[in-house]
Amino acid sequence: MNYSVVKGTSYILVHAPDMVIHNGTTQTTERTLHPDSEYLKAVPKHLRSFEEVVSYLPNQIYIGNFKPEELRKVEQPWFDKPVKDAKREGKFGEIMPEDEFYGLIKIVDTFDLVLLSKEFTEEVKAKLEAHPLIGDNLIARLKTGADIADIERQVNENGAEGLYLNNKLVGCVKKAHDVDVNLSSHVLLENLASKASGVLAALHLLDKNNINPEDIEYVIECSEEACGDMNQRGGGNFAKSIAEIAGLINATGSDTRGFCAAPTHAIILAASLVQAGTYKNVLVISGGSTAKLGMNGRDHVKKGIPILEDMIGGFAVLISENDGINPILRTDLVGRHTVGTGSSPQAVITSLVTVPLDKGNLKITDIDRYSVEMQNPDITKPAGAGDVPTANYKMIAALGVKRGELERNQIDEFILKHGMEGWAPTQGHIPSGVPFVGFAREAMLNGEMNRVMIVGKGSLFLGRMTNLFDGTSIIMEKNPGKIDEGKGVSEEEVRSLIAQAMRDFASHLLQE
């Protein structure tokens, strides 16, 4: 079978400390209910500097400067053990500071909804001009900036969402409609931030993998935001809006939603489109979520640690025709949580892990690594959610014992060999399976791994439409180096076959 391949990846982070205070749902809800709360007063004291987030080992792993295995060499927690000589640039992407990100939000704004002060615009323009991926065509979209008095009036009188740097107002996002809550300034900032981080991921994918932007034909965007107005709340299209700014002039696209499981759904969709011959190159992409900034902030403040959910995430995965080199995506070995699966942990893991393994006559131990919900335990453990990846690996190992493929005393060994510590920010969809795709591709190209399973799980019940759980998975394999063209026969071959058939028929008649 002529499978599609993972041809490239990128991963980006944005440090957003002021957005934690002013845009994260936990903090904005607290400000509405208890504007003078002690928690809100404490938040600024628990925010990290840009230098601190760059030197944070999980962040360095996310952008590709260290491998996930390095986390096991460092005792938890990791936030107080900075990496020496850490860099904002990584093999897969970068960590962008908040001021540059505000500039990028203005760049991706098509309807002049974003106002940045003249002073701030001059400062950030100089920084973005030095950015290797942001060309003059994008810089021009910054324009000259607005008067700060105008910005203050928009925030104080017209319901605009303020943009702050070091708690100083430097810009705002205006609402786009007087009564439509879907076009409120708060929602528009969420959407513009998701779009901007998606654009940054796209630019890095093109650059890091030497991809011609004109070669990308379709984009699938898989974040957790909803773009639309009161008549079509989630109509989209983030995908095409990102493609427009990133210069993907030959691409069309659409959005795929599935809560945290959406990226894996999108990868399967993209792999199937390419394998079917519908498109040659499909880009799966996602920006991050401002709503989830400081989501567990109360618990972090109570524990006296930094608010570690201060990062907006993003990623991109390019899926292309089989080149005989890059890792293949086994579309015949896909796991899926069906309507009838049930919601018990054993039922979920069985449907996502062992069912596709059985299709391929594989054992649980035949997968080199399982990439599950790669949530950073530095964030989740203080909030009482435990170590999410380890919990997943224990369930997979337990199924291995039940299937007779592992001894009970081998569970810890299995977790060490086939599992990983989590390093991704808790941005909902960002940790779910995809953070390891870049590392898996690299390992397979280097002959260090043969098979990886990418597992995405989601919480459909959050939408109040169903109590169902969700999830899907796919196996990624080292390319065997053989390309089955699978394109049928050429016109010349058809003519030759017809001619031969006619000769055979004539000979048959003569024999009669």
Stockholm file with secondary structure:
# STOCKHOLM 1.0

chainA/1-512         MNYSVVKGTSYILVHAPDMVIHNGTTQTTERTLHPDSEYLKAVPKHLRSFEEVVSYLPNQIYIGNFKPEELRKVEQPWFDKPVKDAKREGKFGEIMPEDEFYGLIKIVDTFDLVLLSKEFTEEVKAKLEAHPLIGDNLIARLKTGADIADIERQVNENGAEGLYLNNKLVGCVKKAHDVDVNLSSHVLLENLASKASGVLAALHLLDKNNINPEDIEYVIECSEEACGDMNQRGGGNFAKSIAEIAGLINATGSDTRGFCAAPTHAIILAASLVQAGTYKNVLVISGGSTAKLGMNGRDHVKKGIPILEDMIGGFAVLISENDGINPILRTDLVGRHTVGTGSSPQAVITSLVTVPLDKGNLKITDIDRYSVEMQNPDITKPAGAGDVPTANYKMIAALGVKRGELERNQIDEFILKHGMEGWAPTQGHIPSGVPFVGFAREAMLNGEMNRVMIVGKGSLFLGRMTNLFDGTSIIMEKNPGKIDEGKGVSEEEVRSLIAQAMRDFASHLLQE
#=GR chainA/1-512 SS CCCCEEEEEEEEEEECHHHHHHHCHHHHHHHHHCTTCHHHHHGGGGCCCHHHHHTCHHHHHHTTSSCGGGGGGSCSCCTTSCCTTCCSBCSSCBEECHHHHHHHHHHHCSSSCEEEBHHHHHHHHHHHHTCTTCCHHHHGGGCSCBCHHHHHHHHHHSCCEEEEETTEEEEEECCSCSSCGGGSHHHHHHHHHHHHHHHHHHHHHHHHTTCCGGGCCEEEECCSCCCCBTTBTTCCCHHHHHHHHHTCTTCEEEECCCGGGHHHHHHHHHHHHHHTTSCSEEEEEECCCSTTTTTTHHHHHHTTCCCCCCEEEEEEEEEESCCSSSCEEEEEEEEECCTTSCSSHHHHHIIIIIHHHHHTTCCGGGCSEEECBCBCHHHHTTTTCCCHHHHHHHHHHHHHHHTTSSCGGGHHHHHHHHCCCCCBCSCTTTTBSGGGHHHHHHHHHTTSCSEEEEEEEECGGGGTSCCCCEEEEEEEECCCSCCCCCCCCCHHHHHHHHHHHHHHHHHHHHHC
#=GC SS_cons         CCCCEEEEEEEEEEECHHHHHHHCHHHHHHHHHCTTCHHHHHGGGGCCCHHHHHTCHHHHHHTTSSCGGGGGGSCSCCTTSCCTTCCSBCSSCBEECHHHHHHHHHHHCSSSCEEEBHHHHHHHHHHHHTCTTCCHHHHGGGCSCBCHHHHHHHHHHSCCEEEEETTEEEEEECCSCSSCGGGSHHHHHHHHHHHHHHHHHHHHHHHHTTCCGGGCCEEEECCSCCCCBTTBTTCCCHHHHHHHHHTCTTCEEEECCCGGGHHHHHHHHHHHHHHTTSCSEEEEEECCCSTTTTTTHHHHHHTTCCCCCCEEEEEEEEEESCCSSSCEEEEEEEEECCTTSCSSHHHHHIIIIIHHHHHTTCCGGGCSEEECBCBCHHHHTTTTCCCHHHHHHHHHHHHHHHTTSSCGGGHHHHHHHHCCCCCBCSCTTTTBSGGGHHHHHHHHHTTSCSEEEEEEEECGGGGTSCCCCEEEEEEEECCCSCCCCCCCCCHHHHHHHHHHHHHHHHHHHHHC
//
